[in-house]
Amino acid sequence: MSRLCLVLALATVGLPATGAVDKQKNDAALKKGVEFLKQHLNETAHGTGVPALVGLAMLEGDVPKTDPAIVSITRALREGGPGETKTYNLALSVLFLDKHNDPNDVPLIQLLGARLIVGQTNFGGWGYNCFPEVPAAEQARLASALRPTGAGGLHPEAAAILRLGRAGNAASEGGDDNSNTQFGLIGTWVAQRRGVPASPAITAVDTRFLRTQSPTDHGWSYNASTSGASSTPAMTCAGLLGLAVGKANDEARKAGRKLVGEGNPKPKAKEDDDPFYNPPARNEKPKKEEEAEDDPEEDDQPKKKPLTIRDMAIERALQALGRVLKQGSGGASAGTRGGVDDLYFLWSLERVAVAYGLDTIGDVDWYEWGTKSLLATQGADGSWPGGNDGTVVNTAFAVLFLKKSNLVADLTRQINGKIKDPGNGELRGSRGGPLAIAAFGRKIDVNTDGAPDPTSPNVGKVRGLSEADRIANGLLAKQSDTKWDGKLKAVRDGKGGQNTAGLAQAIPLLPDKRMIEARAALADRLTRMTAATLKAMLADRDAELRRAACLAVAMKDEKSLTLDLIDRVTDIDDIVVRATRASLKAMFNKDLGPPTGSNDERKRIALDEWKSWYTREGPKP
């Protein structure tokens, strides 16, 4: 059946349907799809990736591990795994072997997961290649060495790759994209539960997607940029998956759970790096600036628990995805990855929905929406033909969708119920039109047509640029202290928002001493900003920018932003909370908390205390 038929079928199910999915027809379609895959194994090629995807669909479709087709795929992955270096293939092999669940495969899973981790780029993503080509002799050695040690823990061969790190891997210095990144992320998450320490890699993905969400349509594009590229539904699913793992990590830490594969927690910040012990020095004579007029409107919203930066990003993206389903536009454009069949989008949609535990997205039953189109477009031989990925891959995507496959059930357990379908209503805390997005209860203006308000400070206008990436790469490169000092000074003093964005991107990836210096440089740089720009940065998606903005407010003694600064007391990131507390203490010689490491309830108590103080004694506008 043609791609046009699939587009038309999807277009007819854009609105929520009243009838339930026909289970009998659904089961029959699944069975036919699985049988087609079993009969067309000889059409799988391109390394281990496609066989792994097909095998995964079969296992999810209840094909037993003893079936000859599964035995054949398992043998191929075990033989080809030691030589695998490409992101898609590494990730899909990890997913299949994890689902196959043979303890003897854990060393190979760990090896593949380690290659994924060292192949991650400096910007938290993945490109097509993760690792240098592995010579045949080394593949043979690894095949012999990858045996369970009996001691548990990380296999020595995987540990050796992790010691290599990104610095020793040229693949990590190349470009990346959000399609490879979502596969790299899923593979890394699954490898983590098999004992590979992956928390820093997962945090980097979370940061990547927080930084690069479109300020206009609230989705993500194929390339990690907020400018010059349109968001697509499939890549918006990739962004939502990235934020899901970030939220799961946060929930684990809040509950005091140690993440699988995670080593000892990082030591607490030294006093010379903690702004509370070294409050920001004020500039005696800040440079003159043209002040933007603050919003005089009082916050008249009823009190509700404020959204975190990440939860706001998730709600915005879910609403964007809901609009796709409502409009019935899932067809040719929905799976766009630069021109990819829409079944790629359907599997992306399914992964997000089951990961978050959502029955609806945008008030649309996503499963019924997709299933109706699949049942209408399945070929007589059980396949779903067409698309750039080919009939076999398309059919595997369809089977995984129909089966509601959840490859990250452990992630779902950590965030299930934490995120609700926002439907099509306004986000919590918004004022005015539906796109007036609140940041911790404070407004960031955008026009109702979705374009950024040109009169409002918008950090999104300067982030995601290739120039910012170049600047960050320059700071992250191996270099002498003299060269480092010169580059840091040039970025600190240079004109243009790309310097701000590049410096913020680099900070989390720098070694300790240089991280401290870069943080100081960023705060110093922000003292040149207007109050209106600082106000926007205090609510930015990037924790390093929020931290620096807090310190800059105190360094400038910018009392007009006192309420905005107080709002940061409930920030999700402790580095921002510490900076907020330090800045308020420096400006007003007051310390009302919250203590370092406070939970949400303690932060809210401190917020109420600070606001009560402000009402009684705070500076008046």
N, C-alpha and C positions, 0 to 999 in steps of 0.2 A: 504494500500500500504506500502511496506517495506521501512525501512530507507535507504537501498541501492538505491532504486528508486529515493528518494529525493536527495541523494548525486549526482547521475548521472544527474538528472534534473538540479541541480545547476551548475554542471560542464559544462553544455552546454551553460550557459548564462554568462560565465566569461568575455566575451568581450562586449563592448557596442553594443546593437542591434539597427537596423535601424527602426524597426517597433514600433508603439506606442502600449500602453496597450489597449487591446480590452475592452472598457468600459462595453459593454453588458455582456461579459463573466465575467468580474470583479464583476459587480453588482449581477449577478446570483450566483457566488461563495459566495459572502458575505451573500446573503439571505439564501442560504443553510446552511452556517456555523452557522448563528444566530439561525436558526430553530433547528439545531442539539443541540445547547447549551440549548435552551428552553426545549427540550425533555429529557435532561439528567441531570437536576438539582439534582436529587437524587443521582448522583454519586459524587457530591462535598462533600468533608469532610475536615478534618485537620483544625479545627477552622474556623475562619471567612475569611481566606485568599483566598481560592479557590472560594467560593461563591462571594466574592467581585470582584475578577478578572473576573469571568464569567459575573456578573452583569454589570461591567464596559464595557466589550466587547458588551453586549446587548445594553446598553445605547448609546455607540458610533455607534452601528449598527442601530440606529434610532428606537429601541423598546421603546414605550411610558412608562412613569413612572406608568401608571395605569395598565399595563399588569400584569396578575397574577404572572408571574415569577419574575418580578421586585419587586412587592409588597412582595412576599415571601422572597426574598433576603434582602430587606430593613428591614423587621421585624427581620430576623435572625441576622443582623449586629447590630441593635439597642439593641437586647437582649444580644448578646454575647460580644459587644464592651466593657462594663465596666470590664469584666474579661480578656480581651485580653492583652498579654504581649510579644508576639513574633514579631520580626521585620517585616517579610514578611506580616503577618496578620494585624499588626497595619497600615503599609504603604498602603496596598491595600484597607483596610477599609476606610482610609482617602480619597483615590482617588475616590472610589465609592460614598461615602457620599457627597463629594464636587461636583462631576458630577451630582448627584441626586438633589442637590441644594434646600434642604428644610431648611429654617431658623431655624427650631426647632432642627436640627441636629448639629448646630454650636458648642454648648457646648461639645457634644461628640467628634466632630472633634478636638476641642482644647485639650480635655483630652488625646486622642490618640496621638496627635502631641507632647504634653508635655512628654508623656512616651517615644516617640522616642528620644526626645532631651536629656533626662536624661540617656537614654540607650546608647548614643554615647560613644565610648571608648576614652581613652586619646589620641589616635592617629587619631582621626577624622573619624573613621569608625563605622560600626555596626556588631555585631555577630548575632547569631540566637535569643538570648533573650535580651529584653530591660528592663524588670521590674520584680520584685519579684511576685510570685504567689499571686493572689488577693483572699482572702477568700470569700466564698459564701455570708456571711452576709454583707461584704463590697461591693460586687457587687450589692446586692439589695439596699443598701443605695445610691450608686452612681446612679443607674437607676432612683431612685426617685429624687435625687438632681440635675441631669443634665437637668435642664429646663432653657430656656432663662431667664435672669435676668431682661431684659428690659432696663438695663443701658448700654448695649453694652460693648465693651472691652473684656478682658480676664475673663473667668468664674472662680470663686473662686476655684473650684476643680482642674482646670488646673494650676492655679497659685500656689496652694499648692504643686503640684508635682514639678514644676520648682524651688520652694524654697528648696525642698529636694536636688535637684542638683545631680551631679554625685557622689559627696563625700558620699552621703547617699545611693547609689545604687550599690550593689555588681555587678550587671550585666555589668556596664560600665567598670569594671576592667578585664573582660575576653578578649578572643581573638576576632578577627574580620576578615572579608573577603570582597572582593570587590563586590561580588554578593549581599550579604545583604546590603552592603553600598550603592549601587545604588538605591535600594528600599527605604532604610532609607532616603536617600537624597531627592528623589522625594516626599515622604510623608512629609518630613520636609518643603520642599519648598511650597507645597500646604497648609500645616497647617499655614505657615507664612502668606499667603494671607487671612487666616481666623482669623488673629489676634494674632497668637502665635509668640512671639519674638524669632526669629531663626537665626538672622544674625551671631552670634558667631559660631553656629554649622555649618552653611554653609561655613563660612570662614575656619573652621577647615578641612572640606572635601576638599576644594580647595587646601589648604596647603598639605594635605595628598597626593593628586594626583600629585602635582608639585614635591614633594619629591621623589616619587616612580616610576616615568616613567622610563622604561628600557633604559639604555644608549646605547643599541645595536640595538634592533628592534623597539624602541620608542612606545611600547604598554604597557599594564599592565597585570599582572598575577592575578590568583584568590586570592593569598595572597599578602599583601602589602609589596613586597620586590623587589629590583632590582637585586637580585642575587639568583641563584640556582633554579629559576622557569621560565618556558617559558611563554611569553605573549600569550594571546588568543584573538581572535576577539571580543568575547562577553565582556570580561573584559576591552578591549581597549575602547569599547563603554562606559563602566562605567566610565573610566577615563575621556573621553571626556565630558560626562555629568557633572562630578564634576568640570571640568575647565569652563564649560559653566555657571554654577551658580556663580562661582567666577568672571567671566567676567561681568555677569549681575549686580552683586553687585557693581563692579567698575564703570560701566557705569551709574548706578543710582547715585552714589556719585559724579561722575564728573558733572552730570547734576544738582546736588543740590537737587535730589529727596530723600525724606525720605523713606526707605524701609518699606514695610507693616509689621506691628507688631514690628518695631524697636523702642526702647526707645530713650531717649535723647542721642546724640552722646557722646563718651568718651571725657573727658576733655583733653585739650592739655597737652602734656608732661610737667612735672615740669622741671624747669631749671636744677635741679640736675640730671635729667635723659636725658637731651638734650645735645648731644656732641657739638653742636654749642656754647653753653654757657660755657661748660667745655671741651675744646679741648683735644684730647688725648695727654697724656704725652709721650715724646719720651724715648725709652730705650737708656741709655747712651752707653751701651756695649751689643749690641745684640749678642746672641750666634752664633758661627761660623756655617756655613751651606754650604752644597754643592749646588751651584747655578745651576739650569737648564738653558740651553741656550735659550734665547728668540727667537721668530720667527723673523728673520731679514727682512722678506718680507713686503713691504709696503702695506697698504690697498689700492688697486687699483680699488675697486668697485665704480661704480657711486653712487652718493648720493641718498639715498632713506630713507624714514621714517623708523627708526629702529624698529624692532619687540620688543615687550615686552617679558619677560621671558615666560609668560603664552601663548602669541600668538605663540611663537616658539614651545612650547610644543603641542599646538593644531595642528599646521601645520604638525609637525612630525607625530602625531598620525593619522591625516586624511590621510596622505600619506601611512602609514602602513595599514590602513583600505582599502584604494584604491587598494593596492596590492592584498589584499584578493579577492576583487571583480574582479579585472583583471585576476587573476589566476584561477578564478572559484572554489576556495577552500572553498566555504561556507558550504559544506556538513557536514560530521560527526565531523570535528574538529572545525567548526566555532562557535558552541555554547558551546564549552568546558568550563565547570565550574567544572572540575574534572569528566567529562563524562556526559554532558547534551545534550539533543536533540537540533538540530540546529534551530528550531523555536524560541527558547529562544534568540538565536543570532539575528534572523530576527527582532524580536520585539525590541531588544536592538539597532540594526542598525536604525530602523525606528524612535525610540525616539530621537536618536542623530541627524539624518538628519532633522527632523521637528523642533527640538529645535534650531538648527543653521540656519534654513531656506535654506538648501542646496538641489538643484535639482540633483546634481551629487557629487560623492565622487571618487577621482582618475579618473576623466573624465568618470566615469561610471554612467549611470542613475540607481541609487540604487533601485528605486521603480520598474522599469521595470525588473531589475535583479531578485528581489525577487518575484514579482508577477507572472512572467512566471513559476517559479518553483512551486509556490503554486497552480496555476491553473492546472498544470500537475500532481499534487500529491494528490489532494482532493479526498476523498473517495466518493462512490456513495451516502452514507448517509449524506454527507455534512461535514464530519469530516476530520481532519488530524491526523491519528493514529500514535502510536509509541512514542519512547522517554521515558526518565526517569520520566518525569512529567505526563505522561498519555495523553490519547486522548482528554479529556475535556479541560485540560490546554493548550495543543498544539493548539486546535481549537480556543480557546480564543486568544492566541498569533497571530494566522493567521488572525483572524478578525480584531484585532487592527492594524496589519500591513496593510492589504488591505484598511482599512478605513483612513489611514494616521492620526491616532489619535494623537493629540497634547495635552498632559496633563499639559503642562507648557507654554501655549500660552503667558502668561504675561512675561515669561523669553524671549521668542522669540522676542517679541516686543522690548525688551531692547538691544538685540544683533544682530537683523536681519540686514544683510548687513555689519556687522563688520568683519566677517570671510568669506573668499572666499575659494572655493575648490582649493587647491594648485596643483591639478592634479598630474602628475608624474615628474614634473620638479624639479630643485634644489630650495631649500629654498632661500628666499631673503637674501643676504649678504654672501652666502656660496662661498667658493673658493675651487677649486680642484674638487674632486668627489662629487657625489650627497649627501653623508653622512657627508660632512664637514660642520657641522652646525654652523651658526653664532650666537653669543650671543651679541646682541646690536651692530652688525657690526664687532665683533671681533671673531677670529676663535678659535674653540675647535677641535683638531684633532681627527679623528677616521679613521680606515682603511676602504677601500672601500668594504670590505666584511662584514662590520657591527660590527666587534669586536673592543673594545676600543684599541686605540694605546698604547702599553705598555710603550712607551717612553714619553707619554704625561700625565701630572697630570690629574687625573680623580676622582673627588670626588665621583662619582657613585660607585666606587669600594668599598667604605667603608660605604655607607648608606644602610638602609633597613635591616641591620643585626639584628638578634634576640638579640645579645648582646647590640646593641645600644638601642633597645626597653627596655631592662632590666635596663640600665643605666638611661634612661629617667624616667621610672616608679619609680626608687629609688629617683630621685630628686623631683618627684611630690607627693610622699607619705607624709602623715601627720607625722611631726616629730618636735622635739625641735630645737631651733636655734643652739644649740651646735652640734647636729647630722647633721643638714643642712650644717653648716659651714664645718664640716669634709668631708661630701660627696662632696660638691662643690669643695673643695680644691683637693680631690683625682681625681675628673674628670678633673679639670683644668690641673693638673700636670701629669696625667697618660699618658702612651704611647698608641698609637693605634688610628686609625681613628674612631673607634666606640665611643670613648669618645667625639670627636668633633660632630659626628652625634647625639649622645644621648643628649648632652647639647643643641644643636640647636633645637631638637625636643621638649624639655621640656620648653624652654623659653616662647613661646607664651601662655602657660597654667599656668604659675606661677603667684602667687599674686604679687602685685606691687613691694614691697620691695625686694623680692627674685628675681623677674625678673630683676631689676636693677643690683643686685649683679651677677646674672648669665650672663648677657650681658657683664659686665666688665670682668668676668672670661673667657668668650669665646674670647673676643678681646685679652686679655693677652695671652691666649693659642696660638692664631694664630701668635703671634710675633715669635714663634719658627719655623714657616714654611718657606720654601724656597720661593724666589720670584716667581718661576714657579708655586708652589702650590697656593700661594696667588692670582696669576693671574687667575687661574681657579676658585677659590672661589669667586672672584669678579663677575664672570658671572654665579654663581651657581643658581639653581632654588629656593633655600631657602633664603628668605629675611633676616633672622637673620644671616645666614652665610655671605651674601653679606655685611651686615652692619658691622659685626665684622671684615671682611677682609679690609674694607675701613679704619677702625680705626687702625688696625694692620699695614697697610702701613705707616700711619703717625707715629705710635709709633716706628717703625723701621727706619723711615726716608728713606723709600725705593723709591728713586726718579726714579729708572728705570721703575716703574709702574705708573708714573704720568699720561700718556695718558689713561691707563686702568682705573685709578681712575676718571679722567675727564669724561669718558664715563658713569659713574654711576650717573652723574648729571640728566640724563633723566630717571632714574629708576622709575618703576611703583609704588614702595613703598616709602612713604615719610620718613620712618625711615632710609632708605638707602640714600636718597637724603640729609637729614640732616647730616648724618655721613660723606658723601662725602664732603659737604661744610665745615664742621668742620675740616676735615683732610687736605683739601687744604689750609685752613686758617692757620692751625698749621704749615704746612710745608713751606709755601711761604709768609705768612703774607699778603695774598690777599683774598678779599671777592667779588667775582663776581656773587654771588647768586647760585641758585635761592632761593627766599624766601620760607619759609615753606608753604606748601599747594598750590604750584604753579600748574597751569594747564600745559598740554603738550606743548602748544605754548610758555609759559614763560620758561619752561625747555629747549626747543630747542634754545631759544635766549641766555640763560645762557651758554649752551653748545658751541655755536658759539663764545661767548665772551671768554670763557676759552681756546678754541682752538686757537683763535687769539693771546691771551696772550702767550700761549705756543710757538707758532711760533716765537714770538718776543723775549720772555725772558725766556722761559722754560729751564729746564736742558737738556743738550744734552747727547745722549747716549755715 
